């Protein structure tokens, strides 16, 4: 699965930029995958923060309700 994804990105770059040095295509692919990773990591981190805050507020409401 990962190899197929990398191969498809490399093929896309070859089509977009024409025949280039294979090392340049590999570097572009690596940079693209790295950017995707960090973007998703940051998004996931933000979602976790929001969920944690919502759970904290819900916990407070439940504690108030149970008293």
Buried (B, 14 or more C-beta within 10 A) or exposed (E): EEEEEBEEBBEBBBEEEEEBEEEEBBEBBEEBBEEEEEEEEEEEEEEEEEEEEEEEEEEEEEEEEEE
